[in-house]
C-alpha cells in the first residue's frame, strides 16, 4: 500500500478513512456498513449476512386432509 493515496475528487471531497476491520486506508466514499455488526469497512472486508440473525422459519401445516374416521377393529 502506498504511503499516500492519490488525490482524486469524488464529489468535491478528498476524505481519507480507515477500515474498521483491517485498518487499511481508503477513500471515505468507498466504505460500506457491515450488516452483522455495523462497522464501516471496505467491500473486501464486508461479511455476508449471518443466517442466525434472520427470523425463525414459520412452521408448516402438516395436518392430513380429509382423514378417515377412527373405527374399532373388532
PyMOL commands that set and color helices and strands:
alter all, ss='L'
color gray80, all
select helices_A, chain A and resi 28-30+51-53
alter helices_A, ss='H'
color red, helices_A
select strands_A, chain A and resi 16-18+25-27+32-33+40-41
alter strands_A, ss='S'
color yellow, strands_A
deselect
rebuild
show_as cartoon
